[in-house]
Amino acid sequence: MISVKDNWAILDILLVGSILLHIYVSPYTKVEESFNIQAIYDLNKYGLFDLSKFDHNEFPGAVKRTFIGPMILALLLKPFTFFMDESKLVTLLDYQLVVRCILGLINGLMLIRLRNTLYNISVKGLNRKLSIFYGLFQYFQFHMVYYASRTLPNFIALPFVIHALNFCLQGDFITGFTWLAFTTIVFRVELCIFIFCLGFVSILSAQTPYDFAILTIFVGSVSGILATLFVDSYMWDQFPCLPELSSFYFNVVQGKSKDWGVEPFGAYFFKYFKTLFFPPIVPSLILPGLFFNTCSKVNTIRTIGLSSLLYVFLMSFQPHKEWRFIIYAIPGITMLGANGAVYVTTRSNKIFKFFFNVFIGISTVTAIASSTFMLYASSLNYPGGTALQILNERLIDKDFSLNNDLFMPTNKKNITIHMDVPACMTGITLFGEIQPDSLKNFKIAYDKTENTTVLLGNEGNIWGNFDYVITDLDIDHISEYNEQIINYKLYGAMDETQKWLKTGVVKGFGGVNINPLMELVRNYNLIIKLIEDILIRHDLDFAKRLLERVVVQRDMMFIYDKAEV
């Protein structure tokens, strides 16, 4: 899969390495990834025939999601579990990392395949330039690389979308439509707009017969309906069950998506494009990319790129906006940018071409620096996962010390850890929990009670069962909270009958301090030192200290031990 057609195969290797690096630096997941990652855990642990223990029974979410994606990833995980002795693993966090590596590599290899396809369908003499520019523009986009391994529904759907675009790029829109229709029904219903855009542009440009387009979309849709109906009706114990159609009804027909916030019509173009394409070299090259043809046959690059822009435009009519809803358009728009770069470098004089290449080089370095900053800042957004691992390590060490104690208890002590909603939303998954029977002296149970009535003690004092609590409430600043919030986050913290001792603090992302950057800009010697340290001495200490000063951290999550008074 790695490109060997030119000396720039290093780009493909860098993409794969970068995805793996992002997983290593930021190993935890957030609430948007929760359904799929928990479902993968359940499928791996319980199989397909013991659904009573599955997480979705207790936490179904606002709308149902398909199990097909988690099933594929759980199946791909299975061979790795044969080489990892589960009985020796205290937690299964390593499994989570393997799952993310699998998904990340699938997305990465699909992007590499897309770059190779661009090379193959382009005019000889321009194909090398086009594939190189595409790699430079696509592979250093932070959001694409960082989220490639994350089990968001959009990024589970993305490999299927890129697979379809590969066919379309080669002029086979019929097969591409089939895959897109299947993906729409099974994974992400908003892709129906993408199919419409691609169909409209390709039919208008006489690249696809109208009747064949309709037929293949129908075939793909029926295949998707049968697949999701069979799998999800069983997994959700409800017939008929079509999760994506239910999601469409909930979010669009009933308008519930507005509850998550609304943004103005131009937000995708004027807000999200700034973050998705930084530096903004791709948007600046869209226009020449539309009118320049590097394809050896029909201009499929323009068809896909124009369809992608039209998709973003039509998605702008939906009041609730998130950048991940338009991620499927990014490869097509990036193709246009790469095509525009080829135009500039082939139709310009030597002087302009030289300065343009310098600009590309500076932009690439800027993209790498920006991605490094974003990676570090983003890795601090998972204080719940970090807090759970800190507490787990404490319990593991305590268990180990008791094993060496002559007066080791004969019976296991039951320990219950309560994790509140903010903790569970910022990195806690079933993979991160201590496995049953993995400790000799403790039997660990994890509580995720969300019901405010229960937490407030109106149905009995559930808090008497908790030995540890992970929460975002800071007992040292208790005056900043009202009494009700205190009671359902840390019941008893205000009275003397039950005392909670703060034993752990986890910091998280708290903002950006630009003063160190301004100091760097004003001091030429500091810039020289930074460059020399990185490029000549290979010393990253100064860069690391600068990054830590720029990214502000604040106390985000707290670990409490119960101490009876």
ZAMI-869040 format. One record per residue (C-alpha): x, y, z. Coordinates in pm, 1 decimal. Layout:
N
         X         Y         Z
         X         Y         Z
...
END
This chain:
565
         X         Y         Z
       0.0       0.0       0.0
     291.2     237.7      65.2
     369.3     432.0    -251.3
     692.7     331.8    -423.2
     640.5     521.3    -746.5
     862.7     809.8    -641.4
    1111.2     915.6    -380.9
     833.8    1072.4    -174.8
     710.7     744.0     -27.4
     853.0     890.1     294.1
     532.2    1097.2     311.5
     325.0     780.6     344.3
     555.8     642.5     611.3
     534.4     973.8     799.4
     153.8     960.6     787.8
     141.3     613.2     943.3
     403.9     709.5    1201.9
     221.6    1031.5    1283.8
    -108.4     849.5    1344.2
      64.3     604.4    1580.0
     241.2     892.0    1759.1
     -92.0    1068.9    1815.1
    -233.0     749.3    1969.4
      68.4     717.6    2200.4
      55.0    1080.2    2317.8
    -323.9    1088.5    2354.2
    -441.2     732.1    2434.4
    -780.3     802.8    2591.9
   -1120.1     860.6    2431.3
   -1404.8    1105.6    2490.9
   -1780.7    1076.1    2516.2
   -1842.1    1106.8    2139.5
   -1644.8     785.2    2091.7
   -1810.8     613.6    2386.5
   -2074.3     392.8    2220.5
   -1838.0     233.4    1970.5
   -1545.3     178.6    2209.0
   -1769.8      29.6    2480.5
   -1942.1    -191.4    2221.9
   -1602.7    -320.3    2102.0
   -1514.2    -406.3    2462.0
   -1842.6    -594.5    2512.7
   -1815.3    -782.6    2182.7
   -1460.6    -887.6    2266.3
   -1545.7    -993.4    2621.5
   -1895.4   -1143.1    2594.2
   -1929.1   -1235.8    2227.3
   -2258.4   -1218.8    2039.5
   -2474.5   -1438.3    2258.6
   -2466.9   -1275.5    2603.1
   -2614.3    -930.9    2532.6
   -2750.6    -881.9    2886.2
   -2411.3    -756.0    3008.4
   -2358.0    -505.9    2725.8
   -2304.2    -141.8    2819.1
   -2570.8     -10.5    2580.1
   -2845.4    -169.9    2790.0
   -2772.1      73.0    3074.3
   -2639.6     365.0    2868.0
   -2820.2     358.0    2528.8
   -2743.0     721.2    2442.5
   -2974.2     981.4    2292.0
   -3003.4     784.9    1965.0
   -2921.0     429.0    1867.4
   -2600.5     357.3    1676.2
   -2509.8      64.0    1455.5
   -2305.9    -227.9    1586.0
   -2159.4    -308.0    1244.3
   -1856.6     -79.9    1290.5
   -1773.9    -214.8    1639.1
   -1820.0    -571.2    1509.7
   -1564.7    -515.4    1232.2
   -1310.7    -363.3    1472.1
   -1372.0    -630.4    1739.3
   -1315.2    -897.6    1474.2
    -988.9    -732.9    1368.0
    -885.1    -707.5    1735.1
    -937.4   -1078.7    1797.4
    -610.4   -1208.5    1645.0
    -411.5    -969.9    1866.0
    -580.9   -1102.2    2181.9
    -435.7   -1446.6    2110.1
     -85.4   -1301.4    2158.2
    -178.0   -1095.7    2465.7
    -245.6   -1309.0    2772.7
    -557.6   -1145.3    2914.9
    -514.4   -1323.6    3249.2
    -190.9   -1127.5    3301.6
    -344.8    -789.5    3215.8
    -482.5    -591.0    3508.4
    -667.8    -358.9    3271.4
    -740.9    -400.7    2900.6
    -626.5     -51.8    2805.4
    -372.0    -215.9    2573.0
    -665.5    -362.3    2378.3
    -809.1     -13.7    2339.1
    -480.1     108.9    2197.1
    -471.7    -183.2    1952.9
    -825.9    -102.6    1836.7
    -728.9     259.2    1778.6
    -414.0     152.0    1592.5
    -623.9     -72.7    1367.5
    -872.1     203.5    1283.5
    -595.8     461.2    1244.9
    -400.3     237.4    1007.2
    -713.3     164.2     802.3
    -783.3     535.8     759.2
    -416.6     610.0     695.3
    -379.8     337.1     433.2
    -697.3     455.1     261.8
    -551.8     805.5     231.8
    -229.1     658.1      95.9
    -430.6     460.8    -157.1
    -607.0     780.9    -258.9
    -269.8     948.4    -317.8
    -159.3     652.2    -530.5
    -481.1     673.0    -731.1
    -416.5    1041.0    -797.7
     -74.1     942.1    -929.9
    -224.4     675.6   -1157.0
    -505.7     882.6   -1312.3
    -297.0    1194.2   -1379.0
    -107.5    1298.8   -1689.9
     247.4    1167.1   -1697.3
     481.4    1445.9   -1595.7
     224.0    1604.8   -1365.0
     124.5    1294.8   -1164.6
     429.8    1302.4    -939.1
     374.3    1668.6    -850.7
       4.0    1611.9    -786.8
      58.2    1315.0    -554.6
     334.1    1496.6    -362.8
     126.4    1811.0    -312.8
    -171.5    1603.0    -202.8
      45.3    1421.1      51.1
     190.3    1747.0     185.5
    -152.3    1909.0     217.5
    -350.3    1609.0     346.4
    -107.7    1428.0     574.2
     -24.5    1730.4     788.6
    -384.1    1829.8     863.7
    -412.5    1792.1    1240.9
    -778.4    1690.2    1260.7
    -747.6    1419.1     997.8
    -444.2    1260.5    1164.4
    -552.2    1304.5    1527.4
    -902.1    1167.0    1475.9
    -811.9     896.1    1222.7
    -785.1     645.2    1507.6
   -1082.2     764.6    1710.2
   -1399.7     557.2    1718.2
   -1629.7     842.0    1624.4
   -1899.4     715.8    1383.9
   -1769.9     962.1    1122.5
   -1420.6     812.8    1126.1
   -1550.9     456.6    1116.9
   -1746.2     562.8     806.7
   -1450.8     751.9     656.4
   -1260.6     447.9     515.7
   -1574.0     344.4     326.6
   -1612.3     697.9     189.0
   -1248.2     714.1      75.7
   -1284.9     366.4     -75.2
   -1581.8     497.8    -276.9
   -1388.6     811.3    -379.2
   -1109.5     590.9    -514.5
   -1354.4     435.7    -758.6
   -1499.7     775.7    -849.5
   -1151.8     915.7    -907.7
   -1091.3     641.3   -1163.4
   -1419.2     723.6   -1336.5
   -1613.8     431.8   -1187.7
   -1890.3     636.8   -1024.4
   -2128.5     341.2   -1037.8
   -1926.2     135.5    -787.8
   -1854.0     450.7    -586.3
   -2225.1     530.7    -552.3
   -2295.8     176.0    -436.0
   -2042.5     200.3    -154.0
   -2155.8     549.8     -55.9
   -2521.2     444.0     -42.4
   -2432.5     144.2     175.4
   -2226.4     366.1     407.4
   -2508.5     621.1     429.7
   -2765.9     368.7     547.7
   -2534.2     187.2     787.8
   -2304.0     452.6     933.1
   -2384.1     819.8     863.2
   -2712.0     937.2     714.6
   -2579.3    1284.8     624.8
   -2383.1    1114.6     346.6
   -2706.6    1107.3     145.6
   -2634.3    1475.2      73.7
   -2284.3    1384.3     -41.6
   -2429.0    1121.1    -278.7
   -2672.3    1378.7    -415.9
   -2390.0    1628.5    -476.3
   -2163.0    1372.4    -640.0
   -2447.8    1235.6    -851.1
   -2564.6    1580.8    -957.3
   -2217.8    1700.1   -1063.8
   -2117.1    1373.3   -1234.1
   -2445.1    1351.6   -1429.1
   -2422.5    1719.4   -1523.5
   -2069.8    1664.6   -1655.7
   -2181.7    1352.5   -1846.8
   -1956.0    1123.2   -1641.5
   -2240.8     906.7   -1511.4
   -2559.8     785.2   -1681.7
   -2863.0     898.8   -1483.0
   -3041.2     561.3   -1481.6
   -2731.3     365.9   -1372.8
   -2667.3     613.6   -1090.8
   -3020.0     565.0    -955.8
   -2994.0     187.6    -987.5
   -2660.6     156.1    -806.3
   -2767.4     389.8    -527.3
   -3075.6     170.9    -486.2
   -2864.3    -146.6    -474.4
   -2626.0       4.0    -216.9
   -2914.4     131.8      -3.8
   -3095.5    -204.0      -2.7
   -2769.6    -380.0      91.6
   -2721.3    -133.7     377.4
   -3079.6    -174.3     497.2
   -3051.3    -553.8     501.7
   -2716.6    -543.0     684.4
   -2818.2    -296.5     955.0
   -3166.3    -448.6     990.7
   -3022.0    -795.3    1049.3
   -2738.8    -691.4    1284.1
   -2890.6    -403.5    1480.5
   -3237.0    -553.7    1528.0
   -3063.5    -840.8    1706.7
   -2817.0    -628.6    1903.9
   -3078.5    -373.8    2017.1
   -3345.6    -643.3    2065.7
   -3591.6    -440.2    1861.1
   -3743.4    -510.8    1519.8
   -3721.6    -330.1    1290.8
   -3413.9    -136.1    1397.7
   -3246.1     104.6    1154.1
   -3026.4     324.6    1377.8
   -2922.9     584.5    1118.8
   -3278.1     639.6     997.0
   -3388.2     677.1    1359.8
   -3105.1     927.2    1408.1
   -3222.3    1123.1    1102.0
   -3576.1    1138.2    1239.3
   -3454.9    1244.7    1584.9
   -3200.3    1506.3    1476.9
   -3347.2    1647.6    1154.9
   -3722.6    1578.9    1145.0
   -3776.7    1647.8    1515.8
   -3500.2    1909.9    1515.9
   -3337.4    1774.6    1833.5
   -2988.8    1849.5    1703.8
   -3054.6    2216.3    1783.9
   -3035.9    2122.4    2151.9
   -2659.9    2080.9    2104.8
   -2623.2    2437.1    1979.0
   -2669.8    2624.0    1652.9
   -2428.6    2826.7    1441.9
   -2470.7    3072.4    1153.6
   -2493.3    2958.5     791.9
   -2132.1    3039.4     703.1
   -1970.6    2867.6    1002.5
   -1828.8    2578.6     800.3
   -1657.9    2806.9     548.9
   -1552.1    3092.3     774.2
   -1490.7    2914.1    1105.1
   -1420.3    2544.8    1058.3
   -1218.2    2576.8     737.2
    -972.2    2791.2     935.4
    -900.6    2504.2    1173.1
    -928.9    2215.2     925.7
    -700.8    2385.5     673.1
    -423.6    2555.0     867.5
    -228.3    2721.8     721.4
    -502.2    2808.3     468.2
    -303.2    2711.7     159.1
    -563.7    2459.3      35.5
    -856.4    2708.1      28.0
    -634.2    2963.7    -148.2
    -566.1    2714.5    -430.0
    -922.4    2589.0    -482.9
   -1000.9    2825.3    -772.4
    -704.5    2731.0    -995.1
    -761.7    2370.2    -892.2
   -1114.7    2380.2   -1032.6
   -1010.4    2501.0   -1375.6
    -686.0    2307.4   -1428.4
    -705.7    1948.9   -1554.0
    -427.6    1708.2   -1461.4
    -635.6    1395.1   -1528.1
    -533.9    1181.6   -1825.6
    -899.0    1122.9   -1916.4
   -1208.9    1292.1   -1769.0
   -1155.2    1550.1   -1495.8
   -1275.5    1343.4   -1198.5
   -1071.1    1560.7    -958.9
   -1290.2    1860.8   -1042.5
   -1606.3    1647.4   -1013.0
   -1516.4    1520.3    -665.5
   -1381.8    1858.2    -548.6
   -1683.7    2053.5    -670.1
   -1917.7    1793.5    -516.3
   -1732.0    1826.1    -185.8
   -1772.2    2206.0    -184.8
   -2141.2    2171.1    -274.2
   -2181.1    1922.2      11.6
   -2035.6    2170.3     262.1
   -2265.8    2440.2     122.3
   -2579.5    2225.5     159.3
   -2475.6    2106.0     506.5
   -2458.8    2473.0     607.2
   -2839.5    2484.3     601.5
   -2843.9    2249.9     902.0
   -2841.1    2477.4    1213.0
   -2631.6    2243.2    1430.3
   -2278.4    2223.0    1294.3
   -1971.5    2021.1    1383.1
   -1653.1    1996.3    1178.9
   -1672.1    1615.4    1176.4
   -1996.2    1631.4     976.2
   -1798.5    1761.6     677.3
   -1487.3    1544.7     717.6
   -1589.1    1341.3     410.1
   -1544.6    1654.4     195.3
   -1189.4    1724.0     310.7
   -1008.0    1476.5      80.3
   -1191.8    1611.4    -226.1
   -1122.8    1974.2    -136.4
    -758.6    1889.6     -64.0
    -736.6    1733.8    -412.0
    -842.9    2067.8    -558.1
    -573.3    2244.3    -354.9
    -309.6    1998.5    -478.9
    -434.9    2042.5    -834.4
    -409.6    2419.5    -795.2
     -53.7    2386.6    -667.8
      38.7    2188.5    -978.7
    -111.9    2465.2   -1193.4
      92.5    2733.9   -1017.0
     419.7    2541.4   -1046.0
     372.2    2454.3   -1413.9
     229.5    2780.9   -1546.3
     451.7    3029.0   -1360.0
     793.9    3172.6   -1429.1
    1099.1    3052.4   -1239.0
    1102.3    3336.2    -986.0
     736.7    3295.9    -891.0
     775.3    2918.7    -882.6
    1072.6    2953.4    -645.6
     883.1    3176.3    -402.0
     578.7    2950.0    -423.0
     787.9    2645.6    -331.8
     937.9    2839.8     -40.9
     583.6    2929.6      65.5
     483.3    2560.6      49.2
     784.5    2470.1     261.9
     706.9    2735.8     523.5
     341.0    2630.4     526.5
     436.3    2267.2     582.1
     667.6    2357.7     872.3
     392.5    2578.8    1015.8
     141.8    2293.1     984.3
     379.2    2057.7    1168.4
     439.1    2314.9    1445.5
      66.2    2383.7    1474.6
     -14.6    2010.8    1485.3
     246.9    1956.8    1758.3
      87.3    2231.4    1965.8
    -263.5    2097.9    1902.1
    -158.3    1742.6    1989.1
     -10.0    1849.6    2321.5
    -312.0    2066.4    2408.0
    -560.9    1799.5    2299.0
    -387.1    1530.4    2503.3
    -482.9    1729.4    2814.1
    -855.7    1696.3    2741.6
    -888.5    1351.9    2901.9
    -851.6    1407.9    3278.3
   -1108.9    1138.3    3360.1
    -904.2     867.2    3190.3
    -584.2     989.3    3355.1
    -749.6    1000.6    3699.7
    -878.7     644.7    3665.2
    -532.9     516.6    3570.8
    -375.3     698.9    3868.0
    -627.4     542.1    4107.5
    -587.0     199.6    3945.8
    -210.0     216.2    3991.7
    -256.4     303.0    4358.6
    -483.1       2.5    4410.2
    -246.3    -226.0    4219.7
      47.9    -109.7    4435.1
    -161.4    -155.4    4749.7
    -256.2    -505.4    4640.4
     108.6    -588.9    4570.5
     219.8    -463.6    4911.6
     -46.8    -676.2    5081.1
      77.6    -982.7    4894.3
     409.2    -939.3    5076.1
     240.1    -885.3    5412.0
     256.4   -1171.6    5662.1
     -90.1   -1077.3    5782.8
    -245.6   -1079.6    5434.8
    -627.0   -1087.8    5457.5
    -789.4   -1418.7    5367.5
   -1096.5   -1263.6    5204.1
   -1106.7   -1007.7    4926.5
   -1219.9    -662.4    5023.9
   -1496.1    -512.4    4810.3
   -1406.8    -167.3    4677.3
   -1644.0      56.1    4481.7
   -1525.4     352.4    4275.8
   -1785.7     611.5    4176.2
   -1711.5     809.6    3859.7
   -1930.0    1109.2    3782.2
   -2048.6    1220.9    3438.6
   -1762.1    1465.3    3359.1
   -1509.1    1194.1    3450.0
   -1679.3     937.1    3226.9
   -1699.7    1189.7    2942.8
   -1326.1    1262.1    2947.5
   -1145.3     934.9    2901.4
   -1298.1     660.8    3116.9
   -1390.7     343.3    2929.2
   -1448.0     -20.4    3021.7
   -1102.7     -99.2    2880.3
    -948.3     117.4    3153.0
   -1114.5     -62.6    3444.0
    -934.3    -321.0    3655.6
   -1047.0    -664.6    3542.9
   -1235.6    -894.8    3783.7
   -1011.3   -1134.6    3976.8
    -692.8    -962.0    3856.1
    -613.4    -843.3    4212.7
    -565.3   -1092.9    4495.1
    -687.7    -877.5    4783.3
    -950.3    -648.9    4629.7
   -1262.8    -694.5    4425.4
   -1315.0    -369.3    4235.6
   -1656.6    -244.7    4123.0
   -1711.2      71.5    3920.4
   -2020.1     286.8    3958.8
   -2142.4     532.6    3692.3
   -2474.7     632.8    3845.1
   -2611.4     941.7    3667.5
   -2957.0     964.4    3826.6
   -2959.4    1285.9    4030.0
   -3240.2    1162.6    4255.0
   -3038.5     858.4    4354.9
   -2717.1    1057.4    4399.6
   -2892.9    1312.1    4622.7
   -2981.4    1030.0    4860.2
   -3357.5    1044.3    4807.9
   -3368.8     667.0    4757.3
   -3126.0     567.9    5030.7
   -2764.2     666.8    5090.6
   -2589.2     514.0    4792.0
   -2275.4     703.0    4891.0
   -2218.0     467.1    5182.7
   -2114.6     206.9    4926.2
   -1843.6     421.0    4765.6
   -1481.0     396.0    4875.8
   -1338.3     630.2    4611.5
   -1482.2     904.5    4395.5
   -1352.4    1060.0    4073.8
   -1522.8    1392.9    4009.8
   -1464.1    1742.4    3875.6
   -1572.9    1898.7    4208.4
   -1288.4    2060.4    4403.9
   -1355.5    2034.4    4775.8
   -1101.8    2310.2    4845.4
   -1324.5    2555.7    4656.5
   -1653.4    2419.5    4783.5
   -1799.1    2768.4    4834.8
   -1808.8    2809.9    4454.8
   -2075.7    2538.2    4419.4
   -2436.3    2532.4    4533.8
   -2543.6    2272.2    4788.3
   -2732.5    2050.0    4543.7
   -2433.9    2017.0    4310.3
   -2208.5    1931.5    4603.2
   -2446.7    1662.0    4725.6
   -2481.1    1474.6    4397.7
   -2112.4    1504.1    4315.7
   -1964.0    1438.2    4661.7
   -2243.9    1361.2    4905.8
   -2158.0    1433.6    5267.3
   -1873.7    1671.1    5187.2
   -2045.4    1945.6    5390.4
   -2120.7    1751.5    5707.4
   -1916.1    1568.3    5968.6
   -2071.8    1220.3    5932.0
   -1869.2    1131.9    5628.2
   -1543.1    1293.3    5524.4
   -1380.3    1281.8    5181.4
   -1004.2    1319.6    5155.2
    -860.1    1461.4    4835.0
    -578.7    1226.0    4735.0
    -526.2    1305.2    4368.5
    -545.4    1599.7    4129.6
    -533.6    1576.7    3750.4
    -463.2    1881.7    3542.7
    -621.1    1949.7    3205.4
    -621.4    2204.0    2926.8
    -699.8    2547.8    3068.5
    -628.3    2783.6    2778.2
    -341.3    2943.8    2590.0
     -86.7    3199.3    2712.2
      50.1    3394.0    2412.2
     306.2    3592.7    2613.8
     587.3    3334.6    2566.6
     521.2    3339.1    2191.7
     533.6    3718.0    2183.0
     860.2    3705.9    2377.1
     994.7    3458.5    2120.4
     892.9    3680.3    1828.0
    1059.9    3986.2    1983.3
    1383.7    3801.9    2061.3
    1567.6    3697.1    1746.2
    1827.1    3500.7    1946.2
    1556.1    3279.5    2100.3
    1424.2    3190.7    1755.3
    1776.8    3098.0    1640.8
    1826.6    2889.1    1955.2
    1496.0    2707.8    1899.9
    1582.6    2625.0    1538.7
    1938.3    2517.2    1621.4
    1823.6    2300.7    1913.6
    1570.9    2116.5    1698.3
    1753.5    2084.9    1366.6
    2121.8    2072.2    1466.6
    2147.2    1953.9    1827.0
    1827.6    1742.9    1815.9
    1750.4    1878.6    2160.9
    1379.5    1930.2    2229.6
    1406.4    2056.0    2588.6
    1370.2    2424.9    2501.3
    1078.9    2354.2    2264.5
     910.7    2144.3    2533.3
     948.6    2414.4    2798.7
     807.5    2671.2    2555.3
     509.0    2447.2    2481.6
     440.1    2394.3    2852.0
     444.7    2771.3    2909.9
     210.9    2841.8    2619.4
     -43.9    2572.9    2708.8
    -204.9    2665.2    3039.9
    -306.1    2378.0    3265.0
    -553.5    2390.1    3552.3
    -693.9    2140.1    3802.2
    -970.1    1951.6    3620.7
   -1036.9    1620.3    3796.2
   -1004.2    1504.6    4156.7
    -971.0    1171.3    4334.3
   -1125.6    1133.3    4680.4
   -1087.5     859.0    4942.0
   -1362.4     806.9    5197.1
   -1259.3     834.0    5559.9
   -1524.1     758.2    5820.3
   -1526.9    1006.3    6109.4
END
